[in-house]
Amino acid sequence: MIGINDIKKIKITTPEINFEKAIGADYFENLDFPEKYPAFINIHEEKPAVPVPLHWHNGGELIYSRNWNLDISINGEHQTLHPGEFILISPYALHAIIPEQRDEKMQVMSLTMDVDTLAKINSNIQYCEISREAPGTTDQMRDNMVALCEKLYEQAEKDDELNGFLMNSIIFEVIGNIMEHFCVKDMEGPRKVSVREHRLKSVLAYISENYKENLSTQSVAEYFGYNREYFCRIFKKYSNMTFKEYLIGVRLDAVLKEMRVSKESCAQIALDQGFPDIKGFNGAFKSRYGMSPNQYRKEKFNR
């Protein structure tokens, strides 16, 4: 039975979202599915909204937005998710999410299928390519799915004795609708990763290992044998952000981790984690978290 504690709620009070633990070196997102729970539910209500880096999982995913615009890259193809809409992401698809930045609380829900549990019902579920624009789908089908998403969101906010049963009922109805109306085709086994995607994973791993160094778009492009223009275009297409934006994000994540435990000043931590200057660090930090590093450290970590 699903308990209310099984619903992962990323609220305004959460100091950071630690993607480092969830997303491995191969960019597989390792989700901790609760027992007998057919999907992993995230209710995103963080402020400011935090980008989700490039990743993949072997279960299909549904993302529903109540009030936020999201720029979503799926296997290099960009789509914008508007308020009141949902989007479907196929198993094994590399995807990244960039939310708009507004001074209010985001309300977004994601549902990622647990293929180990669902395979007991349909063994091919992890090989089904899904899309909200699948052949034969209608506006009525999409409207019905939006209504189900809203029903699921509302139920996830509740905490009562029947919550587990009702959540399961709605989740299975959502997944059933996806498989009945939005399944494009069955893939022949796990999707083969393209050469470009494989090379991009190597680039991301290189950044993860060397982000403290003096990396530049030119130097990384040359290291992997690309010209700068081609590298910029491919990196943006698949990761949904520029190389510089991605590198700054990696460094900010590292800084935040050190701010929690280190006795060093925020400025020194930033320099140690690869930021070339304090002014740039302060600007990047405030742009993401809405306050200065020192203020954030004091409010979130009491340091």
C-alpha positions as CSV (number, residue, x, y, z in Angstrom):
1,M,0.0,0.0,0.0
2,I,1.2,3.5,-0.8
3,G,1.7,5.8,2.2
4,I,1.9,9.5,2.0
5,N,5.6,9.4,2.9
6,D,6.2,7.5,-0.4
7,I,5.3,10.6,-2.4
8,K,8.5,12.6,-3.0
9,K,7.7,16.2,-2.4
10,I,10.3,18.8,-3.3
11,K,9.0,21.8,-1.4
12,I,10.0,25.4,-1.0
13,T,11.9,24.6,2.2
14,T,14.1,21.9,0.6
15,P,17.7,23.4,0.6
16,E,18.8,21.6,-2.6
17,I,17.9,18.8,-4.9
18,N,20.8,16.3,-4.9
19,F,20.9,14.9,-8.4
20,E,24.5,13.6,-7.8
21,K,23.1,10.7,-5.7
22,A,20.3,9.9,-8.1
23,I,22.1,10.2,-11.5
24,G,25.1,7.9,-12.0
25,A,28.2,8.2,-14.2
26,D,26.3,6.6,-17.1
27,Y,23.4,9.2,-16.6
28,F,21.0,6.5,-15.5
29,E,18.6,7.9,-12.8
30,N,18.5,5.4,-10.0
31,L,15.1,5.9,-8.4
32,D,14.2,4.3,-5.0
33,F,10.8,2.9,-5.8
34,P,8.7,2.1,-2.7
35,E,7.6,-1.6,-2.3
36,K,4.4,-2.5,-4.3
37,Y,4.3,1.1,-5.8
38,P,3.9,1.0,-9.6
39,A,5.5,4.5,-10.1
40,F,7.8,7.1,-8.6
41,I,5.9,10.3,-7.9
42,N,7.6,13.6,-7.6
43,I,5.7,16.8,-6.6
44,H,8.0,19.7,-7.5
45,E,7.2,22.8,-5.5
46,E,10.7,24.2,-5.0
47,K,11.6,27.9,-5.2
48,P,13.6,28.8,-7.1
49,A,12.9,26.2,-9.8
50,V,16.0,23.9,-10.3
51,P,17.1,22.5,-13.7
52,V,17.2,18.7,-14.1
53,P,20.4,17.6,-15.8
54,L,20.6,15.1,-18.6
55,H,19.5,11.6,-17.5
56,W,17.6,8.5,-18.6
57,H,15.7,5.6,-16.9
58,N,14.2,2.3,-18.1
59,G,10.7,3.3,-17.3
60,G,8.5,5.7,-19.2
61,E,7.8,9.1,-17.6
62,L,4.9,11.5,-17.5
63,I,5.4,15.2,-16.6
64,Y,2.4,17.4,-15.8
65,S,2.6,21.1,-15.2
66,R,0.0,23.0,-13.3
67,N,1.5,26.5,-13.6
68,W,5.0,26.4,-15.1
69,N,6.7,26.5,-18.5
70,L,9.4,23.9,-18.9
71,D,11.9,23.6,-21.7
72,I,12.4,19.8,-22.2
73,S,15.0,18.2,-24.4
74,I,14.3,14.5,-25.4
75,N,17.0,12.8,-27.4
76,G,18.1,16.2,-28.7
77,E,14.5,17.4,-29.7
78,H,13.3,20.4,-27.8
79,Q,9.7,20.8,-26.6
80,T,8.0,23.4,-24.3
81,L,5.6,22.1,-21.7
82,H,3.0,24.8,-20.9
83,P,0.7,25.1,-17.8
84,G,-2.2,22.6,-18.0
85,E,-0.3,20.2,-20.3
86,F,1.5,16.9,-19.9
87,I,4.4,15.3,-21.8
88,L,5.5,11.7,-22.2
89,I,9.1,10.5,-22.2
90,S,9.9,7.0,-23.6
91,P,12.1,4.5,-21.7
92,Y,15.8,4.9,-22.3
93,A,15.4,8.4,-23.8
94,L,18.1,11.0,-22.8
95,H,16.3,14.0,-21.4
96,A,16.9,17.3,-19.5
97,I,14.6,19.9,-18.1
98,I,15.0,23.7,-17.8
99,P,12.2,25.4,-15.9
100,E,11.5,29.1,-16.3
101,Q,12.4,31.3,-13.4
102,R,9.6,33.2,-11.7
103,D,9.2,34.5,-8.1
104,E,6.5,32.1,-7.1
105,K,6.1,28.4,-6.2
106,M,6.3,25.9,-9.0
107,Q,3.6,23.2,-9.2
108,V,4.9,20.3,-11.4
109,M,4.3,16.5,-11.1
110,S,6.3,13.7,-12.6
111,L,5.4,10.0,-12.7
112,T,8.1,7.5,-13.6
113,M,7.0,3.9,-14.1
114,D,8.5,1.1,-12.1
115,V,9.1,-1.5,-14.8
116,D,10.0,-4.2,-12.3
117,T,6.6,-4.0,-10.7
118,L,4.7,-3.4,-14.0
119,A,6.5,-6.1,-15.9
120,K,4.5,-8.6,-13.9
121,I,1.4,-7.3,-15.8
122,N,3.0,-6.4,-19.1
123,S,6.6,-7.7,-19.8
124,N,7.0,-5.3,-22.7
125,I,6.2,-2.1,-20.9
126,Q,9.8,-0.9,-20.7
127,Y,10.2,-1.2,-24.5
128,C,7.1,0.8,-25.5
129,E,7.8,4.2,-27.1
130,I,5.3,6.7,-25.8
131,S,4.2,10.1,-27.0
132,R,1.3,12.5,-26.4
133,E,1.1,12.9,-30.2
134,A,0.9,9.1,-30.9
135,P,-1.0,8.2,-34.1
136,G,-4.7,8.0,-33.4
137,T,-4.7,10.2,-30.3
138,T,-7.3,12.9,-30.1
139,D,-7.7,16.1,-28.1
140,Q,-10.3,14.4,-26.0
141,M,-7.8,11.7,-25.0
142,R,-5.3,14.3,-24.1
143,D,-7.9,16.3,-22.1
144,N,-8.8,13.1,-20.2
145,M,-5.2,12.5,-19.4
146,V,-4.8,16.1,-18.1
147,A,-7.9,15.5,-15.9
148,L,-6.3,12.3,-14.5
149,C,-3.0,14.1,-13.9
150,E,-4.9,16.8,-11.9
151,K,-6.8,14.1,-9.9
152,L,-3.5,12.4,-9.1
153,Y,-1.8,15.7,-8.1
154,E,-4.7,16.5,-5.7
155,Q,-4.7,13.0,-4.2
156,A,-0.9,13.1,-3.7
157,E,-1.5,16.2,-1.5
158,K,-3.8,14.4,0.9
159,D,-3.0,12.3,3.9
160,D,-5.7,9.9,5.0
161,E,-6.3,6.2,5.6
162,L,-7.5,5.6,2.1
163,N,-4.8,7.5,0.4
164,G,-2.7,4.5,-0.6
165,F,-5.6,2.7,-2.2
166,L,-6.8,5.8,-4.1
167,M,-3.3,6.7,-5.3
168,N,-2.8,3.2,-6.6
169,S,-6.2,3.3,-8.4
170,I,-5.4,6.6,-10.1
171,I,-1.8,5.6,-11.0
172,F,-2.9,2.4,-12.7
173,E,-5.6,4.4,-14.5
174,V,-2.9,6.8,-15.8
175,I,-0.6,4.1,-16.9
176,G,-3.4,2.2,-18.5
177,N,-4.4,5.2,-20.5
178,I,-0.8,5.7,-21.6
179,M,-0.4,2.2,-22.8
180,E,-3.9,2.1,-24.5
181,H,-3.8,5.5,-26.3
182,F,-0.2,6.9,-26.3
183,C,2.0,4.0,-27.1
184,V,3.6,4.6,-30.5
185,K,5.2,1.2,-31.0
186,D,7.1,-1.6,-29.2
187,M,10.8,-1.2,-29.4
188,E,12.8,-4.4,-30.1
189,G,14.6,-4.7,-26.8
190,P,16.4,-1.8,-25.1
191,R,17.0,1.2,-27.3
192,K,20.5,1.4,-28.8
193,V,22.3,4.6,-27.8
194,S,23.5,6.6,-30.8
195,V,27.2,7.4,-31.3
196,R,26.5,11.0,-30.6
197,E,24.8,10.2,-27.3
198,H,27.6,7.9,-26.3
199,R,30.2,10.6,-27.0
200,L,28.1,13.1,-25.1
201,K,28.1,10.8,-22.1
202,S,31.9,10.8,-22.3
203,V,31.9,14.6,-22.4
204,L,29.7,14.8,-19.3
205,A,31.9,12.3,-17.5
206,Y,35.0,14.3,-18.4
207,I,33.3,17.5,-17.0
208,S,32.3,15.7,-13.8
209,E,35.9,14.6,-13.3
210,N,37.6,17.9,-14.3
211,Y,35.2,20.7,-13.4
212,K,37.7,22.2,-10.9
213,E,40.1,22.8,-13.8
214,N,40.2,25.7,-16.2
215,L,37.8,24.2,-18.7
216,S,36.6,26.1,-21.7
217,T,34.3,25.3,-24.6
218,Q,37.3,25.4,-26.9
219,S,39.5,23.1,-24.8
220,V,36.9,20.5,-24.2
221,A,35.9,20.5,-27.9
222,E,39.5,20.0,-29.0
223,Y,40.0,17.2,-26.4
224,F,37.2,15.2,-28.0
225,G,38.2,16.1,-31.5
226,Y,35.3,18.5,-32.4
227,N,35.5,22.0,-33.8
228,R,34.0,24.5,-31.4
229,E,30.9,25.4,-33.4
230,Y,29.9,21.8,-33.9
231,F,30.5,20.9,-30.3
232,C,28.4,23.9,-29.1
233,R,25.5,22.9,-31.3
234,I,25.5,19.2,-30.3
235,F,26.0,19.9,-26.6
236,K,23.1,22.4,-26.6
237,K,20.8,20.0,-28.6
238,Y,21.2,17.0,-26.3
239,S,21.8,18.6,-22.8
240,N,19.3,21.5,-23.3
241,M,21.8,24.0,-22.1
242,T,25.1,25.5,-23.3
243,F,28.4,24.1,-22.2
244,K,29.0,27.1,-20.0
245,E,25.6,26.8,-18.3
246,Y,26.2,23.1,-17.7
247,L,29.7,23.7,-16.2
248,I,28.4,26.4,-13.9
249,G,25.7,24.1,-12.7
250,V,28.2,21.3,-11.9
251,R,30.3,23.8,-10.0
252,L,27.3,25.2,-8.1
253,D,26.3,21.7,-7.0
254,A,29.8,21.1,-5.7
255,V,29.9,24.5,-3.9
256,L,26.5,23.8,-2.3
257,K,27.7,20.4,-1.0
258,E,30.9,22.0,0.5
259,M,29.0,24.9,2.0
260,R,27.1,22.5,4.2
261,V,30.2,20.9,5.8
262,S,33.2,23.2,5.2
263,K,34.5,25.9,7.5
264,E,35.9,27.9,4.6
265,S,34.3,31.0,3.3
266,C,31.8,30.8,0.4
267,A,34.2,32.7,-1.7
268,Q,37.1,30.3,-1.1
269,I,34.9,27.3,-1.6
270,A,33.8,28.7,-5.0
271,L,37.4,29.2,-6.1
272,D,38.3,25.7,-4.9
273,Q,35.5,24.3,-7.0
274,G,36.6,25.9,-10.2
275,F,34.9,29.3,-10.4
276,P,37.5,31.7,-11.9
277,D,36.3,34.8,-10.0
278,I,34.0,35.7,-7.1
279,K,31.8,38.1,-9.0
280,G,30.8,35.5,-11.5
281,F,30.2,33.0,-8.8
282,N,28.0,35.4,-6.8
283,G,25.9,36.2,-9.9
284,A,25.4,32.6,-10.9
285,F,24.5,31.6,-7.3
286,K,22.0,34.3,-6.9
287,S,20.5,33.6,-10.3
288,R,19.8,30.0,-9.3
289,Y,18.9,30.3,-5.6
290,G,17.5,33.8,-5.4
291,M,19.9,35.0,-2.7
292,S,23.6,35.5,-1.9
293,P,25.8,32.5,-1.0
294,N,26.3,33.8,2.6
295,Q,22.6,34.5,3.1
296,Y,21.7,31.0,1.7
297,R,24.3,29.3,4.0
298,K,22.9,31.1,7.0
299,E,19.2,30.4,6.3
300,K,19.5,26.8,5.1
301,F,22.5,25.5,7.0
302,N,22.6,27.8,10.1
303,R,26.3,28.5,9.4
